[in-house]
């Protein structure tokens, strides 16, 4: 038995089960493993900590966090909900659909599931209840629609995966639009089906063209924020890193001078809050990088590659196994830690099965996004439970129909890679061997 990776795994899982903070689990596992199984001085881990945080790719994450906080503190979120509401609230289940669309729009700016659930859940769950929607639906739809924040680009998970894999971040962003759109469509269809004959649900009148136009004008500057981000990136006007800064400046100008929903004194509070969130993220990155350094020193990714390729010969079986593993990992670990630890272990396996790293990056991101809504570490479950004043078991039962939809989309994009890779292809991004069918 290879104690060099069995003991660290047991240490990591044991500390997580004891509710030790994630960053401490990562640091303690790294330090103990290095001391017990290697003769390398601890100075190497100290160097790893500083090098992991001294990474320009992390700048984009920090600024998207700031952008999301500016939106939450101001009125951009309110405008996005208002516009989504006028588009679909007249349909059966329309207010639920409006919540789904608002999550998609917010996710196209913030890049964070937690930010999406916090910003929209506290507003939408009481509104759904007041309009006749039952609690299981109201809680389930808002808890799971927050996953769109990390699936639809910009996505913090994709940014970190791009950092460890050297894949094109812009190409990876493009793959997220199709699964995000499919989740929105299928969830809206599900909403329509279950509420089309429900007399308790309040149905809004069909808005006039004038009302739609007036709402669009009112929400115009909020709706332009995702346009500013993606038009700039894919026109070549600025990189993804620069887009995060542009988005922050744009959101700040809109809130201060156009919507006038923030004052200069509020900016300090938003910046400090963003700094605290960013520091939390960076310390997890540092801990995950230390554990990754130990895994590399012990050649554990290479050993896992050899073991997997020796026992699994079909890309179909490999992808199914990867999906199952990542879904379990998502239950136990946040997307940042999981991406930085599991990513380097899985990347060497891809070439043996003819899987493109960009396709795999999307698979990993969607799997770990689903993990936000699975116990015991599903952050969205706890946030939504707090907002709705319900226990974790009730919330977990409520999200099940929506998780089935998301897992269905996950399987579609896993085994039909061209469904998600066509967009980066037609825009000229280089895609390698990506088709599962090529190996079957």
C-alpha positions as CSV (number, residue, x, y, z in Angstrom):
1,X,0.0,0.0,0.0
2,X,1.3,3.5,-0.9
3,X,1.1,5.2,2.4
4,X,2.5,8.4,0.8
5,X,-0.9,9.2,-0.6
6,X,-3.3,7.1,1.6
7,X,-2.2,8.9,4.8
8,X,-2.6,12.4,3.3
9,X,-6.0,11.5,1.9
10,X,-7.2,10.2,5.3
11,X,-5.8,13.3,7.0
12,X,-7.5,15.6,4.6
13,X,-10.9,13.9,4.8
14,X,-10.7,13.4,8.6
15,X,-10.1,17.1,9.2
16,X,-12.9,18.1,6.8
17,X,-15.2,15.7,8.6
18,X,-14.2,17.4,11.9
19,X,-15.2,20.8,10.4
20,X,-11.7,22.1,10.4
21,X,-11.6,25.2,8.1
22,X,-10.6,24.1,4.5
23,X,-7.5,26.2,4.3
24,X,-6.2,24.7,7.6
25,X,-7.0,21.2,6.3
26,X,-4.9,21.9,3.3
27,X,-2.0,23.4,5.2
28,X,-1.9,20.8,7.9
29,X,-2.1,17.9,5.4
30,X,0.8,19.4,3.4
31,X,3.1,20.1,6.4
32,X,2.5,16.7,8.1
33,X,3.0,14.8,4.8
34,X,6.2,16.7,3.9
35,X,7.6,16.1,7.4
36,X,6.8,12.4,7.5
37,X,7.3,11.2,4.0
38,X,10.1,13.5,2.6
39,X,13.4,15.0,3.7
40,X,12.7,18.3,1.9
41,X,13.0,21.4,4.2
42,X,9.8,23.2,5.1
43,X,11.3,26.3,3.4
44,X,10.0,24.8,0.1
45,X,6.4,25.1,1.4
46,X,6.9,28.7,2.5
47,X,8.2,29.5,-1.0
48,X,5.2,27.7,-2.5
49,X,2.8,29.8,-0.5
50,X,4.2,33.1,-1.8
51,X,4.6,31.9,-5.4
52,X,1.0,30.6,-5.5
53,X,-0.3,34.0,-4.5
54,X,2.1,36.0,-6.7
55,X,0.2,35.0,-9.9
56,X,-1.2,37.5,-12.3
57,X,-4.0,35.2,-13.3
58,X,-5.5,35.7,-9.9
59,X,-6.0,39.4,-10.5
60,X,-9.1,38.7,-12.7
61,X,-10.7,36.7,-9.8
62,X,-10.2,39.5,-7.3
63,X,-11.6,42.2,-9.6
64,X,-14.7,40.1,-10.5
65,X,-15.3,39.6,-6.8
66,X,-15.2,43.4,-6.4
67,X,-17.5,43.9,-9.4
68,X,-20.1,41.5,-7.9
69,X,-20.0,43.3,-4.6
70,X,-20.4,46.7,-6.3
71,X,-23.5,45.3,-8.1
72,X,-24.9,43.9,-4.8
73,X,-24.4,47.1,-2.9
74,X,-26.0,49.2,-5.6
75,X,-29.1,48.8,-7.8
76,X,-27.7,46.8,-10.7
77,X,-29.0,43.5,-9.3
78,X,-32.5,45.1,-8.8
79,X,-32.5,46.3,-12.4
80,X,-31.5,42.8,-13.7
81,X,-34.4,41.2,-11.7
82,X,-36.8,43.9,-13.0
83,X,-35.9,43.3,-16.6
84,X,-36.1,39.5,-16.3
85,X,-39.5,39.9,-14.6
86,X,-41.0,42.0,-17.3
87,X,-39.9,39.5,-20.0
88,X,-41.4,36.3,-18.5
89,X,-43.6,37.1,-15.4
90,X,-46.8,36.9,-17.5
91,X,-46.2,33.2,-18.3
92,X,-47.3,30.4,-15.9
93,X,-44.5,30.2,-13.4
94,X,-43.2,33.4,-14.8
95,X,-41.8,34.8,-11.5
96,X,-39.8,31.6,-11.1
97,X,-38.5,32.0,-14.6
98,X,-37.6,35.6,-13.9
99,X,-35.4,34.4,-11.0
100,X,-33.7,31.9,-13.2
101,X,-33.0,34.5,-15.9
102,X,-31.8,37.0,-13.2
103,X,-29.3,34.4,-11.9
104,X,-28.0,33.9,-15.5
105,X,-27.6,37.6,-16.0
106,X,-25.9,38.1,-12.7
107,X,-23.7,35.1,-13.3
108,X,-22.6,36.6,-16.6
109,X,-21.0,39.4,-14.5
110,X,-20.0,38.1,-11.1
111,X,-18.4,34.7,-11.8
112,X,-19.4,33.4,-8.4
113,X,-22.2,31.0,-7.3
114,X,-22.1,32.3,-3.7
115,X,-22.5,35.9,-4.8
116,X,-25.4,35.0,-7.0
117,X,-27.3,33.1,-4.3
118,X,-26.6,35.8,-1.7
119,X,-27.6,38.7,-4.0
120,X,-30.7,37.1,-5.5
121,X,-31.9,34.5,-3.0
122,X,-32.8,37.0,-0.3
123,X,-35.0,39.0,-2.7
124,X,-36.5,36.3,-4.8
125,X,-37.5,33.6,-2.2
126,X,-39.8,36.0,-0.3
127,X,-41.2,37.3,-3.6
128,X,-42.0,33.8,-4.8
129,X,-43.7,32.9,-1.5
130,X,-45.9,36.0,-1.6
131,X,-47.0,35.1,-5.1
132,X,-48.2,31.6,-4.4
133,X,-45.2,29.5,-5.2
134,X,-44.7,26.6,-2.7
135,X,-41.6,26.5,-0.5
136,X,-39.8,23.5,-2.1
137,X,-39.9,25.1,-5.5
138,X,-38.9,28.6,-4.3
139,X,-36.0,27.3,-2.2
140,X,-34.9,24.7,-4.8
141,X,-34.9,27.0,-7.8
142,X,-33.0,29.8,-6.1
143,X,-30.4,27.5,-4.5
144,X,-29.6,25.7,-7.8
145,X,-29.9,28.6,-10.2
146,X,-27.0,30.2,-8.4
147,X,-24.8,27.5,-10.0
148,X,-25.2,29.5,-13.2
149,X,-22.9,32.0,-11.6
150,X,-19.9,29.6,-12.0
151,X,-21.1,27.9,-15.2
152,X,-21.8,31.0,-17.3
153,X,-18.6,33.0,-17.8
154,X,-16.8,34.7,-16.4
155,X,-16.3,31.9,-13.9
156,X,-13.9,31.8,-11.0
157,X,-13.5,28.0,-11.4
158,X,-12.6,28.4,-15.1
159,X,-10.1,31.1,-14.3
160,X,-8.3,28.8,-11.8
161,X,-8.4,25.8,-14.2
162,X,-6.9,28.0,-17.0
163,X,-4.2,29.0,-14.6
164,X,-3.1,25.3,-13.9
165,X,-3.7,23.9,-17.4
166,X,-2.4,26.8,-19.5
167,X,-5.6,26.5,-21.6
168,X,-6.9,29.7,-23.3
169,X,-9.2,31.4,-20.8
170,X,-11.2,33.0,-23.6
171,X,-11.9,29.7,-25.2
172,X,-12.8,28.1,-21.9
173,X,-15.3,30.9,-21.3
174,X,-17.0,30.3,-24.6
175,X,-17.7,26.7,-23.7
176,X,-19.8,27.8,-20.7
177,X,-22.5,29.6,-22.6
178,X,-24.2,26.5,-24.1
179,X,-24.6,24.4,-20.9
180,X,-25.6,27.6,-19.0
181,X,-28.3,28.3,-21.6
182,X,-29.5,24.7,-21.6
183,X,-29.9,24.7,-17.8
184,X,-31.9,28.0,-18.1
185,X,-34.2,26.6,-20.8
186,X,-34.8,23.2,-19.2
187,X,-35.4,24.7,-15.7
188,X,-37.9,27.3,-17.2
189,X,-39.7,24.5,-19.1
190,X,-39.9,22.5,-15.8
191,X,-41.3,25.6,-14.1
192,X,-43.9,26.1,-16.8
193,X,-45.0,22.4,-16.7
194,X,-45.5,22.3,-12.9
195,X,-47.3,25.7,-12.7
196,X,-49.3,25.9,-15.9
197,X,-52.5,24.8,-14.2
198,X,-51.8,25.9,-10.6
199,X,-54.5,28.5,-9.6
200,X,-52.6,29.6,-6.5
201,X,-49.7,31.1,-8.4
202,X,-50.2,34.8,-9.2
203,X,-49.9,35.4,-13.0
204,X,-48.9,38.8,-14.1
205,X,-50.7,40.6,-17.0
206,X,-49.0,40.6,-20.4
207,X,-46.9,43.8,-20.5
208,X,-47.4,46.2,-23.3
209,X,-44.7,47.0,-25.8
210,X,-44.4,50.4,-24.2
211,X,-43.9,49.0,-20.8
212,X,-41.2,46.6,-22.0
213,X,-39.4,49.4,-23.8
214,X,-39.6,51.7,-20.7
215,X,-38.2,48.9,-18.5
216,X,-35.4,48.2,-21.0
217,X,-34.5,51.9,-21.0
218,X,-34.4,52.0,-17.2
219,X,-32.3,48.8,-17.0
220,X,-30.1,49.6,-20.0
221,X,-26.9,50.4,-18.2
222,X,-27.2,47.3,-16.0
223,X,-27.8,45.1,-19.1
224,X,-24.7,46.6,-20.8
225,X,-22.3,45.3,-18.2
226,X,-22.0,41.7,-19.6
227,X,-21.9,43.2,-23.1
228,X,-18.9,45.4,-22.0
229,X,-17.2,42.4,-20.6
230,X,-17.6,39.9,-23.5
231,X,-17.6,42.4,-26.4
232,X,-14.2,43.7,-25.2
233,X,-12.7,40.3,-24.7
234,X,-13.7,38.7,-28.0
235,X,-13.2,41.8,-30.1
236,X,-9.6,41.9,-28.8
237,X,-10.0,45.3,-27.2
238,X,-8.8,43.9,-23.9
239,X,-7.9,40.6,-22.3
240,X,-9.9,38.7,-19.7
241,X,-7.8,40.1,-16.9
242,X,-8.3,43.7,-18.2
243,X,-12.1,43.0,-18.6
244,X,-12.4,42.4,-14.9
245,X,-11.0,45.9,-14.2
246,X,-13.1,47.5,-16.9
247,X,-16.2,45.8,-15.4
248,X,-15.4,47.2,-11.9
249,X,-14.9,50.7,-13.3
250,X,-18.1,50.5,-15.4
251,X,-20.2,49.2,-12.5
252,X,-18.8,51.9,-10.1
253,X,-19.6,54.7,-12.6
254,X,-23.1,53.4,-13.2
255,X,-23.9,53.0,-9.5
256,X,-22.3,56.4,-8.5
257,X,-23.3,58.7,-11.3
258,X,-26.1,57.1,-13.3
259,X,-28.2,55.1,-10.9
260,X,-26.9,57.2,-8.0
261,X,-27.6,54.2,-5.7
262,X,-24.2,54.4,-4.0
263,X,-22.4,57.2,-2.3
264,X,-18.6,57.7,-2.2
265,X,-18.6,56.7,1.5
266,X,-20.1,53.3,0.5
267,X,-17.1,52.6,-1.8
268,X,-14.8,52.0,1.1
269,X,-17.1,49.5,2.7
270,X,-17.5,47.6,-0.6
271,X,-13.7,47.5,-1.2
272,X,-13.0,46.3,2.3
273,X,-15.6,43.6,2.0
274,X,-14.1,42.5,-1.3
275,X,-10.6,42.5,0.2
276,X,-11.7,40.1,2.9
277,X,-13.4,37.8,0.4
278,X,-10.3,37.9,-1.8
279,X,-8.0,37.2,1.2
280,X,-10.1,34.1,2.0
281,X,-9.8,32.9,-1.6
282,X,-6.0,33.5,-1.7
283,X,-5.3,31.6,1.5
284,X,-7.2,28.6,0.1
285,X,-5.2,28.9,-3.1
286,X,-2.0,28.9,-1.1
287,X,-3.0,25.8,0.9
288,X,-4.1,23.9,-2.2
289,X,-0.8,24.8,-3.9
290,X,1.2,23.4,-0.9
291,X,-0.7,20.2,-1.1
292,X,-0.2,20.2,-4.9
293,X,3.5,20.6,-4.4
294,X,3.6,17.5,-2.1
295,X,1.7,15.5,-4.7
296,X,4.1,16.5,-7.4
297,X,7.2,15.6,-5.3
298,X,5.8,12.2,-4.6
299,X,4.8,11.7,-8.3
300,X,1.3,10.9,-7.2
301,X,-0.4,12.2,-10.4
302,X,1.9,10.0,-12.5
303,X,1.1,7.0,-10.4
304,X,-2.6,7.6,-10.6
305,X,-2.3,8.0,-14.4
306,X,-0.5,4.7,-14.7
307,X,-3.1,3.0,-12.5
308,X,-6.1,4.5,-14.4
309,X,-4.8,3.8,-17.9
310,X,-3.9,0.3,-16.9
311,X,-7.5,-0.5,-15.7
312,X,-9.7,1.7,-17.9
313,X,-9.5,1.6,-21.7
314,X,-12.6,3.3,-22.8
315,X,-13.0,7.1,-22.9
316,X,-16.7,6.6,-22.1
317,X,-16.0,4.7,-18.9
318,X,-13.2,7.1,-18.0
319,X,-15.5,10.2,-18.3
320,X,-18.3,8.5,-16.3
321,X,-15.8,7.7,-13.5
322,X,-14.4,11.2,-13.6
323,X,-18.0,12.6,-13.3
324,X,-18.8,10.4,-10.4
325,X,-15.5,11.3,-8.6
326,X,-16.0,15.0,-9.2
327,X,-19.6,15.0,-8.0
328,X,-18.3,13.3,-4.7
329,X,-15.4,15.8,-4.5
330,X,-17.9,18.6,-4.9
331,X,-19.8,17.3,-1.9
332,X,-16.7,17.7,0.3
333,X,-14.7,20.5,-1.1
334,X,-15.2,24.0,-2.5
335,X,-14.6,24.7,-6.2
336,X,-11.3,26.6,-5.6
337,X,-9.6,23.9,-3.6
338,X,-11.0,21.0,-5.7
339,X,-9.8,22.7,-9.0
340,X,-6.3,23.3,-7.7
341,X,-5.9,19.8,-6.2
342,X,-7.9,17.5,-8.6
343,X,-7.0,19.4,-11.8
344,X,-3.3,18.6,-11.9
345,X,-4.0,15.0,-11.0
346,X,-6.4,14.6,-13.9
347,X,-4.7,16.6,-16.6
348,X,-2.0,14.0,-17.4
349,X,-4.8,11.4,-18.0
350,X,-6.5,13.3,-20.8
351,X,-4.1,12.6,-23.6
352,X,-4.4,8.9,-23.1
353,X,-8.1,9.0,-23.7
354,X,-8.1,11.7,-26.4
355,X,-10.0,14.3,-24.4
356,X,-9.4,18.0,-25.0
357,X,-8.3,19.9,-21.8
358,X,-10.8,22.7,-22.6
359,X,-13.6,20.2,-22.7
360,X,-12.4,18.6,-19.5
361,X,-12.2,22.1,-17.9
362,X,-15.9,22.6,-18.5
363,X,-16.8,19.2,-17.2
364,X,-14.9,19.9,-14.0
365,X,-16.5,23.3,-13.6
366,X,-20.1,22.0,-14.0
367,X,-19.5,19.1,-11.7
368,X,-18.0,21.3,-9.0
369,X,-20.8,23.8,-9.5
370,X,-23.3,21.1,-8.7
371,X,-21.4,20.5,-5.5
372,X,-22.5,23.8,-4.2
373,X,-26.0,22.2,-3.8
374,X,-25.0,18.9,-2.3
375,X,-24.4,18.1,1.4
376,X,-22.4,18.2,3.6
377,X,-20.4,21.2,2.3
378,X,-22.9,22.6,-0.2
379,X,-22.6,26.3,0.6
380,X,-25.7,27.3,-1.4
381,X,-27.8,24.9,0.7
382,X,-26.8,26.7,3.9
383,X,-27.2,30.2,2.5
384,X,-30.7,29.4,1.1
385,X,-31.7,27.6,4.3
386,X,-30.8,30.7,6.3
387,X,-32.7,33.0,4.0
388,X,-35.8,30.7,3.9
389,X,-35.5,29.7,7.6
390,X,-35.4,26.0,6.7
391,X,-33.1,23.1,7.9
392,X,-30.5,21.5,5.6
393,X,-32.5,18.3,5.1
394,X,-35.5,20.3,3.8
395,X,-33.4,22.4,1.5
396,X,-31.6,19.2,0.2
397,X,-34.9,17.6,-0.8
398,X,-36.0,20.8,-2.4
399,X,-33.1,21.0,-4.8
400,X,-33.3,17.4,-6.1
401,X,-35.5,18.1,-9.2
402,X,-33.3,20.9,-10.3
403,X,-30.1,18.9,-9.7
404,X,-31.5,16.2,-12.0
405,X,-31.8,18.8,-14.7
406,X,-28.2,20.0,-14.2
407,X,-26.8,16.5,-14.1
408,X,-28.7,15.7,-17.4
409,X,-27.0,18.7,-19.0
410,X,-23.7,17.6,-17.6
411,X,-24.0,14.2,-19.2
412,X,-25.0,15.7,-22.6
413,X,-22.0,18.0,-22.7
414,X,-19.7,15.1,-21.5
415,X,-20.6,12.7,-24.3
416,X,-21.4,15.3,-27.0
417,X,-18.3,17.5,-26.8
418,X,-19.0,19.2,-30.1
419,X,-22.1,20.7,-28.5
420,X,-20.0,22.9,-26.3
421,X,-16.8,23.2,-28.4
422,X,-18.3,24.5,-31.6
423,X,-18.3,28.1,-30.3
424,X,-14.6,28.4,-29.6
425,X,-13.9,26.6,-32.8
426,X,-15.8,29.0,-35.1
427,X,-14.1,31.9,-33.4
428,X,-10.7,30.5,-34.2
429,X,-9.5,29.1,-30.9
430,X,-7.4,25.9,-31.3
431,X,-9.1,22.8,-30.1
432,X,-7.2,19.6,-29.9
433,X,-8.4,16.0,-29.8
434,X,-11.7,16.4,-28.0
435,X,-14.2,13.9,-29.2
436,X,-15.0,10.9,-27.1
437,X,-16.3,9.3,-30.2
438,X,-12.8,9.3,-31.6
439,X,-11.8,6.8,-29.0
440,X,-14.8,4.6,-29.1
